[in-house]
Amino acid sequence: MTTKEKDLQYIMHTYGRYDVALQRGKGVIAYDEDGKRYIDVSSGIGVNSLGYCDEGWVKAVSEQAATIQHMSNYFYSKQASDLAEKLCTLTGLSKACFGNSGAEANECAIKVARKYSFDKYGKGRSQIVTLKNSFHGRTVTTLSATGQDVFHNYFFPFTEGFAFAEANDFEALKNAVTDNTCAMMFEVIQGEGGVNILDKDYVRELERFCRERDILLIVDEVQTGIGRTGKLFAYEHYGIKPDLVTVAKGIGGGLPIGLCLCADKLKDVMSPSTHGTTFGANPVVCAGANYVLDTITQPGFLDAVEEKGAYLEEKLLELPKVKGVRRMGLMVGIEIDGDAHEAAAKCIANGLLIITAKDLLRMLPPLIITKAEIDEAISMLRASLKIHSCP
């Protein structure tokens, strides 16, 4: 049986896969089982931040796997402690809690926010306001926090305690907040929601409003964090100071990891038995994450991300079928004249691995992509859109 045949027979059909079975990769280039070459501008939905099989990352992970591959969280781990120290030092936040995914990181943030409010105000002040069109994960609780009606189906009963407001509408936010609101949770760029970039004045006013009411600010940086937008975290573009920041995807460089970072006033909210994980803080995963973080914080790295993002946007806007570009760093949404999903399928058939977000094409290329590779990707996209537009 082929890989595709085994997948269809033995794996639950929870993904609408493209007809490609990837086998190997290096940098921005991937190859399928037939040896066909692809340029990948999706990086595993923003996970392969340094591309495929970066030599330093492979060395860090391999050496750790040969030293000690797993330990219980009842014991101390140097790799986890080093990673937490780096993140807290870089952000000015106080402590980290480990998990295995963005959804787990968001679950942790929700628990921290509700426990902080319970400890300070008592039972009942537990509502969390999120934004419409948001996406925070696929567990029952993080689906409940996701502000898209399409996800609020089948899996009843959903977790209670969430309210939703229109993004960039401050009056809608005020109307959603009640005396029982303990936190506001949002992405400064709604990735799965269509690469919607929040207005800076709105975000700053949101912060001011919440500070006056002791409403915690949870910023979901699962897709936007770790250099994706040209800064370590996207909230830095807005000049705000979150109480909780969730991290995943790109920090692992290809291995599963999630972290919830908290500000100083929350550092002692959680205590033994209030949260836990079997695989979170895994030393092999943390070794890879340490390498990723050390790499992207090298002088000039993040400046290059913004420079390459601006170059990519310029080239995209030259394409006849591109109507607009939503971009911050190398997080890019492309409005096209036509169906984005059909266009993505054409791109993939032509050797360009690209994804979608709502009715947009979406690019989340490895942060190490070169301008020459951007040029090749643009050429492939141009050809694919031309084919896509034919009857």
C-alpha positions in Angstrom: 0.0 0.0 0.0 1.1 3.6 -0.7 1.4 6.1 2.1 -1.8 7.8 0.9 -3.7 4.4 0.8 -2.5 3.6 4.4 -3.5 7.1 5.5 -7.0 6.8 4.1 -7.5 3.3 5.6 -6.0 3.8 9.1 -6.0 7.5 10.0 -9.2 9.4 11.0 -10.2 11.8 8.3 -9.8 15.0 10.2 -7.7 16.8 7.5 -8.5 17.6 3.9 -5.0 16.7 2.7 -3.4 17.8 -0.6 -2.2 14.9 -2.8 1.5 15.1 -1.6 3.5 12.8 0.6 6.6 14.6 1.8 9.7 12.6 2.5 12.6 14.9 3.2 13.6 18.6 3.3 16.4 21.0 3.8 16.0 24.7 4.4 13.1 26.0 2.4 13.1 23.0 0.0 11.1 19.8 0.4 10.8 16.6 -1.7 8.0 14.2 -1.9 8.2 10.4 -2.2 8.6 10.6 -5.9 11.5 13.0 -5.7 9.5 16.1 -6.8 11.0 19.4 -5.4 8.9 22.0 -3.7 9.5 25.4 -2.2 7.7 25.6 1.1 6.3 28.9 2.1 4.0 27.4 4.8 6.7 25.9 7.1 4.3 23.4 8.7 1.9 26.3 9.5 4.6 28.4 11.0 6.4 25.6 12.9 9.6 25.1 10.9 10.9 28.6 11.8 14.5 27.7 10.7 13.3 25.6 7.8 13.8 21.9 7.4 16.6 20.2 9.2 18.8 23.1 10.2 22.2 21.6 11.0 22.6 23.3 14.4 19.0 22.4 15.4 19.5 18.7 14.4 22.8 18.6 16.3 21.1 20.1 19.5 18.2 17.7 19.3 20.3 14.6 18.4 22.8 15.2 21.2 20.1 15.7 23.8 18.2 12.5 22.6 21.5 10.6 23.1 21.9 12.0 26.6 18.5 11.8 28.2 15.3 11.8 26.1 12.6 12.3 28.8 12.2 12.7 32.5 9.3 13.2 34.8 8.5 16.8 35.8 9.1 15.7 39.4 12.8 16.3 38.5 14.7 19.4 37.4 15.7 19.8 33.7 18.5 22.1 32.6 17.1 22.4 29.1 13.7 23.5 30.4 15.2 25.9 33.0 17.5 27.5 30.4 14.7 28.0 28.0 12.4 29.5 30.6 15.2 31.8 31.8 15.9 33.1 28.2 12.2 33.7 27.5 11.6 35.6 30.8 14.8 37.6 30.4 14.0 38.6 26.8 10.4 39.5 27.6 10.5 40.9 31.1 7.9 38.3 32.1 8.4 36.3 35.2 7.7 32.6 34.9 6.9 29.9 32.3 4.6 26.9 32.3 5.3 24.1 29.8 3.0 22.1 27.6 3.0 20.5 24.2 0.9 22.8 21.9 -0.7 26.1 21.5 -4.0 24.8 22.6 -2.4 23.6 25.9 -0.6 26.9 26.4 -4.0 28.7 26.0 -5.7 26.3 28.4 -3.0 27.1 30.9 -3.5 30.8 30.4 -7.2 30.4 30.9 -6.6 28.5 34.2 -4.1 31.0 35.5 -6.5 33.9 34.8 -9.4 32.3 36.5 -7.4 31.2 39.5 -6.0 34.7 39.9 -9.5 36.1 39.9 -10.8 33.4 42.2 -8.0 33.9 44.7 -8.5 37.7 44.7 -12.2 38.2 44.2 -13.8 34.8 45.0 -16.0 32.5 42.9 -17.9 33.8 39.9 -15.5 36.3 38.4 -14.4 33.9 35.6 -15.6 35.3 32.3 -13.1 35.7 29.5 -13.7 38.0 26.5 -12.2 37.0 23.2 -12.6 38.5 19.7 -14.8 37.3 17.0 -12.9 35.6 14.2 -10.2 34.5 16.7 -8.7 31.0 16.9 -7.3 29.6 20.1 -7.2 25.8 19.7 -9.1 22.6 19.2 -9.7 21.3 22.7 -13.3 21.8 23.9 -12.3 24.7 26.1 -10.1 26.5 23.5 -12.8 25.9 20.9 -15.2 27.6 23.3 -12.8 30.5 23.5 -12.5 30.7 19.7 -14.7 33.5 18.3 -16.0 31.6 15.2 -19.5 30.1 15.2 -18.4 27.4 12.7 -16.4 25.8 15.5 -19.2 25.8 18.0 -20.9 22.7 16.8 -21.1 18.9 17.4 -19.1 18.8 20.7 -21.7 20.0 23.1 -21.7 21.0 25.9 -19.0 23.6 25.3 -17.1 25.1 28.2 -19.0 28.1 29.6 -17.6 31.5 30.6 -16.6 33.1 27.3 -18.0 36.2 25.6 -17.1 37.7 22.2 -16.6 41.2 20.8 -15.9 42.5 17.3 -12.2 43.2 16.7 -11.2 46.9 16.4 -14.6 48.0 17.9 -13.9 49.4 21.3 -17.6 50.0 22.1 -18.3 46.3 21.4 -15.5 45.4 23.8 -16.9 47.5 26.6 -20.4 46.0 26.0 -19.0 42.5 26.3 -17.2 43.1 29.6 -19.2 42.6 32.8 -18.4 42.6 36.5 -17.6 38.9 36.1 -14.9 39.4 33.5 -11.4 38.3 34.6 -9.5 38.4 31.4 -9.3 39.5 27.8 -7.7 37.0 25.3 -6.7 38.0 21.8 -4.3 37.6 18.9 -2.8 40.9 17.7 -2.9 39.2 14.2 -5.8 36.8 13.7 -3.9 34.1 11.7 -6.5 31.4 11.1 -9.2 34.2 11.0 -7.7 35.6 7.8 -4.4 37.4 8.8 -6.4 40.3 10.3 -4.1 42.8 11.9 -5.5 44.6 14.9 -5.4 48.4 15.0 -2.7 49.8 17.3 -4.9 52.4 18.9 -7.6 49.8 19.6 -5.1 47.5 21.3 -3.6 50.3 23.4 -7.1 51.5 24.4 -8.0 47.9 25.2 -5.0 47.6 27.5 -5.9 50.9 29.3 -9.5 49.8 29.8 -8.5 46.4 31.2 -5.9 47.8 33.5 -8.4 50.1 35.1 -10.6 47.1 36.0 -7.9 44.5 36.8 -8.8 42.5 33.8 -5.8 40.4 32.7 -4.4 40.7 29.2 -3.8 37.3 27.5 -2.0 37.6 24.2 -2.1 34.5 22.0 1.3 34.5 20.2 1.1 30.8 19.1 1.4 31.8 15.4 2.8 35.3 15.6 5.6 34.7 18.1 9.2 33.8 17.9 10.3 36.2 15.2 7.4 35.7 12.8 6.5 39.4 12.6 10.0 40.8 12.7 10.1 41.1 16.5 10.4 38.3 19.1 6.6 38.7 19.8 4.1 40.6 17.8 2.7 42.5 20.8 6.0 44.4 20.9 4.8 46.3 17.8 1.9 47.7 19.9 3.8 48.9 22.9 1.7 46.9 25.4 2.7 44.7 28.4 0.6 41.5 28.5 -0.1 39.6 31.8 0.0 36.3 30.0 1.6 35.3 26.7 1.1 31.9 25.0 3.8 30.5 22.8 4.1 27.4 20.5 4.7 26.5 16.9 7.9 28.2 15.8 9.8 28.0 19.0 10.1 24.2 18.7 11.5 24.4 15.2 9.6 21.2 14.3 9.0 19.5 17.6 5.8 19.9 19.8 6.0 22.5 22.5 3.8 25.1 24.2 4.5 27.6 26.9 2.4 30.0 28.9 4.5 33.0 30.2 3.2 35.2 33.0 3.9 38.6 34.5 5.3 39.1 38.0 1.9 39.5 39.7 0.9 36.1 38.5 4.1 34.2 39.2 2.7 32.5 42.4 -0.9 31.9 41.3 -0.3 28.2 40.3 0.9 25.7 42.8 1.7 22.0 42.8 -1.2 20.0 41.5 -3.1 22.9 39.9 -1.6 22.1 36.5 0.6 19.5 35.0 1.8 17.6 31.9 3.6 14.4 31.1 5.6 15.5 28.1 5.8 19.3 28.6 9.3 20.5 29.2 10.7 17.4 27.4 14.5 17.9 27.3 14.8 17.0 23.6 12.1 19.4 22.6 13.6 22.1 24.8 17.1 21.6 23.4 15.7 22.4 19.9 13.8 25.3 21.3 16.9 26.7 22.9 18.7 26.5 19.6 15.8 28.3 17.8 15.7 31.1 20.4 19.4 31.5 20.4 19.4 31.8 16.6 16.6 34.2 16.1 17.9 36.6 18.8 21.3 36.9 17.1 22.0 40.6 16.0 20.3 41.4 12.7 18.2 38.3 12.4 14.8 39.9 13.2 15.7 43.0 11.1 16.3 40.6 8.1 12.8 39.0 8.7 11.2 42.4 8.3 13.4 43.3 5.3 12.5 40.0 3.5 8.8 40.4 4.4 8.8 43.9 2.8 10.5 42.5 -0.3 7.9 39.6 -0.5 5.0 42.1 -0.2 6.5 44.3 -2.9 6.8 41.3 -5.3 3.3 40.0 -4.4 1.7 43.3 -5.3 3.3 43.2 -8.7 1.2 40.1 -9.6 -1.9 40.9 -11.7 -4.2 38.6 -9.7 -3.2 39.9 -6.3 -5.7 42.5 -5.0 -4.0 43.2 -1.6 -1.5 42.0 1.0 -1.9 41.8 4.8 1.5 41.5 6.3 3.6 41.9 9.4 7.2 40.5 9.0 6.9 37.2 7.3 3.3 36.6 8.3 1.4 37.2 5.0 -2.2 37.1 3.8 -2.8 37.5 0.1 -6.1 38.6 -1.3 -6.5 37.2 -4.8 -8.9 37.5 -7.7 -10.4 34.0 -7.5 -10.9 31.1 -5.1 -7.9 30.8 -2.7 -8.4 27.1 -2.0 -8.4 26.3 -5.7 -5.3 28.5 -6.2 -3.5 26.8 -3.4 -4.1 23.4 -5.0 -2.7 24.7 -8.3 0.4 26.1 -6.5 1.1 22.8 -4.8 0.7 21.0 -8.1 3.3 23.4 -9.5 5.8 22.9 -6.6 4.8 25.7 -4.2 3.6 24.6 -0.7 1.2 27.3 0.4 -1.8 27.4 2.7 -5.0 29.4 3.1 -6.7 31.5 5.8 -10.4 32.0 5.2 -10.6 33.4 1.6 -6.9 34.4 1.4 -3.7 32.6 0.4 -1.4 32.6 3.4 2.4 32.5 3.5 4.4 31.7 6.7 7.8 30.9 5.1 10.8 29.8 7.2 12.4 32.8 8.7 15.7 31.9 6.9 14.2 32.1 3.4 16.4 34.1 1.0 15.4 36.7 -1.6 16.3 34.3 -4.3 14.0 31.7 -2.9 11.3 34.4 -2.6 11.8 35.2 -6.2 11.4 31.5 -7.1 8.2 31.3 -5.0 6.8 34.4 -6.7 7.5 32.9 -10.1 5.6 29.7 -9.1 2.7 31.7 -7.7 2.5 33.9 -10.8 2.3 30.8 -13.0 -0.2 29.1 -10.7 -2.5 32.1 -10.6 -2.4 32.4 -14.4 -3.4 28.8 -14.8 -6.0 29.2 -12.0 -7.6 32.1 -13.9 -8.0 30.1 -17.2 -11.4 28.6 -17.9 
